[in-house]
Structure formats: structure tokens, C-alpha cells
Amino acid sequence: MYNYIDKDFNKDFTKHCSLLFQLEEQQYSYAIYEKRSGNLMLLKTVQLNAASPTEMLNKLKISVTSEDVLQVPFHEVKVCVCGNPFTLIPRVIYEEDKKRNYLELTATLEKDDKVLVNNINKLFIKNVFSISSEELNYIDEVFPNPKIIHIGTSILENAVRNKDDFFDQQLILDIKPGVIHVLYFEKKEFKFMNQFRFVNKDDFLYYVLLVSDQYNIDRENCDLKLSGEIMPDSLLFGELWKFFKTISFVALNENIILPKELQEKPFYYYNSLMSLDLCE
């Protein structure tokens, strides 16, 4: 992970900037960029290391309050939530008053959980997901008119944007600590996305290979694209090499222009954060 601040950045002049904020289970990251030029002005990741969801929210409140730059006005604010239950529904059958029912078919919700919906551009799909009422209320308190976006929406929007460059069988993994999102495109058409929780490399490989087998993916000829918290010298990367012949990294959202000092870094780490720019 990388922390960066442009030498010309001034937190007193942010009304023309966009804030992208990604909330994970043990950390949060945020990026600020100029909407007109696309220049990245600030990037930061903050570790929370909480023992429970309640402690995490308390630590988040204290931490965000101490970040002066998060207390200023922005042109727009997009907040990404990670690991939350979700389901994809075709727009042609989607009914707004049934959104909770859709999600409850695959997930157990708490009584006070709120159900939100994102549109997936160009796919005519709705991403229906939940967020705890406490978390949602806090986000609404901190940020004016935030757009709440599920991480699956962000990852999928960037994938669809780059699908013309995909192999006939294209598998995509976005990895966060303990959570993996698996996407599959066949002949450039979207087929599947789901998230899985894993504890160790055996869990991780089980889910990746399960999806591979379910869709009869030829691991000798498909392309596996990676993003998120995985490095070429990591254990998980080495395990994937045992099963997939072609591995590459996702193409980043080119709307956000990186400074020279970051252009040579493995910036696919921030794919889901930077792809928030592409979401409605």
C-alpha cells in the first residue's frame, strides 16, 4: 500500500475534487482527485485492527475525525463498502419493493440492516446489497450526500469497461484480507460474480478452482487477471501459478491520472477504490 500527497494539494480548495472512500473490515483507504483534470492529489490507507464490528466502528469514528482532510467539502463523495452480502438481479425483472426479498434468498439479514441498490452500467443488472443501519447512519453523518457503492459494483464496472481486451475465457480475482471476489467472462460476456471468505490458501484455492470447474474453464488457455492485495512474490500468487498458465493484472481506470512516482508501482492494489469513479 502507498500513502501519497501532491505537493500542491490544499485541503482548503477541495470543492472541485472528488473523494473516493473504501471501508474494509480492518482498514479504510481514500483517494482525492481533481474531477476536471483527473489528477490524483492524495492517497492514504489507515489500519484499524479492530477485534469486533462494534470496536471497528468506534475506531473508524475516532480515526476519521482525526483526518482533517475528510472534514472538508468535496464536489462528490463515493463510499465503497466491502464484504457486505449482495446479489445481482437483471433489471428487466427487478422490482424496487422486493429488493430485500431478493437478498434474503442468499443472505441472512439483521432486522435493522438497510438494503441498497447500485446499477451496473452496460449490463442491465442491479446489485442489491445490505449495510448495517449504524454504519450507514455514520457515513451519512460524516459525508454530505454520499453515494454508497458495493465493492462488487466497482470491480465489475471496471471489468466491463475493459472486456474488449479479454480472452475468450476470462477469470478475474480481486483479493482483500479474508475476502475474494471472483468474476468470469466468456467470449467477452459477463457470466458470474460472487464473493467468498477464506482463512488460508486452501480455502482460497478451493473457491477459485470451484468456479473454474463449474464453468469448464481451460486453465491452460484462459487468462487470469488479478487485483487487490496480492503481489507476484506472495504465497497466493505462487499457488495460482500451479494451476493457471497465463496470469496478468487488471487494467486500471485511466480516468484518474497517477503521478510519476506511482506509475511504476503495482497500483492494481487500489483497483476497487479507483474504479469507484466509474460507478453511478
Secondary structure as GFF3:
##gff-version 3
##sequence-region A 1 280
A	DSSP	beta_strand	4	5	.	.	.	ID=ss1
A	DSSP	beta_strand	17	23	.	.	.	ID=ss2
A	DSSP	beta_strand	27	34	.	.	.	ID=ss3
A	DSSP	beta_strand	40	47	.	.	.	ID=ss4
A	DSSP	alpha_helix	53	66	.	.	.	ID=ss5
A	DSSP	three_ten_helix	68	71	.	.	.	ID=ss6
A	DSSP	beta_strand	76	81	.	.	.	ID=ss7
A	DSSP	beta_strand	86	90	.	.	.	ID=ss8
A	DSSP	three_ten_helix	96	98	.	.	.	ID=ss9
A	DSSP	alpha_helix	99	104	.	.	.	ID=ss10
A	DSSP	beta_strand	114	120	.	.	.	ID=ss11
A	DSSP	beta_strand	125	131	.	.	.	ID=ss12
A	DSSP	alpha_helix	133	142	.	.	.	ID=ss13
A	DSSP	beta_strand	147	150	.	.	.	ID=ss14
A	DSSP	alpha_helix	151	161	.	.	.	ID=ss15
A	DSSP	three_ten_helix	163	165	.	.	.	ID=ss16
A	DSSP	beta_strand	169	176	.	.	.	ID=ss17
A	DSSP	beta_strand	179	186	.	.	.	ID=ss18
A	DSSP	beta_strand	189	197	.	.	.	ID=ss19
A	DSSP	alpha_helix	201	214	.	.	.	ID=ss20
A	DSSP	beta_strand	223	228	.	.	.	ID=ss21
A	DSSP	alpha_helix	235	241	.	.	.	ID=ss22
A	DSSP	beta_strand	247	249	.	.	.	ID=ss23
A	DSSP	alpha_helix	260	263	.	.	.	ID=ss24
A	DSSP	three_ten_helix	267	270	.	.	.	ID=ss25
A	DSSP	alpha_helix	271	274	.	.	.	ID=ss26
A	DSSP	three_ten_helix	275	278	.	.	.	ID=ss27
###
